[in-house]
Amino acid sequence: SLLPTVIGMCESQALGTQELGFEVLSLVVHHSFVHSALQDQLPQLQTLFEQSLANQDGNVQLAGMKAIGAYVAACESPKQARSMQGLVSPMLKALGEALQVDEERARSGLDVLIEMTDVNPKFFKPQLKEITNAMLQHVAMNLALEASTRRLALEFLVELCERAPSMMKKEEGFIQQLVAVSFAFMVEGTEANKDMDAWERWEDDDEDEEETGNYVLGLEALDRLANSCGGPRIVPACFAYIPDFLANQQDWRYRLVGLYGISQTGEGAAKEM
């Protein structure tokens, strides 16, 4: 009797009841008896998910995203989750709407995508170009957004590379774009009005962790990319930028980032270095 009740809540005309229904579904779908029962109702479930993402209420959209993420995580195999791959584009649309009005809600949506990547990265394969372009151009490099929002977009993309490196290496130009974003984060996280001695003190100051967050995340991203994608991919991508960075006499931050870029990718690309 649980599942019909939850489905009924998701179909309710009352927004609060809809939201609660999808929230409950996301909490119970991992139970084998619930997930098994849903296999006989996939068309209805897909329709419910589509309607949640198209809802005018952002909280219903987010609850729907959470339920989709929980369903995909509960699938016994990637093949079982394929029926829901068509929901990726509507999920991106809902995320884009949240970014316009409520970044906290958008961050929750990004968290859902990261969790989905952790369990089934190839779920995104049919819409890979769409989702990578959206994350790179409209979130990670969107300076109008809060830093914490942009960092989640970078984390999502790096996580994809770690979980499905072969898939991501086939995406033309993607690795170099992601390296460029990582370098940009490092430059942003370094204050231009500090000299090198001040930077060294600043880097070791725990109180400034929030200010240096972009720098640290960008640096860690390079290391993770080198280890996941390998030297043959990461070295050319890095050295498309590093020579110009090292030659930059106007802004010491670029020289610093160039040097750290060489150092940070060395472990995963030692042979190519």
Disulfide bonds with the S-S distance in Angstrom:
none
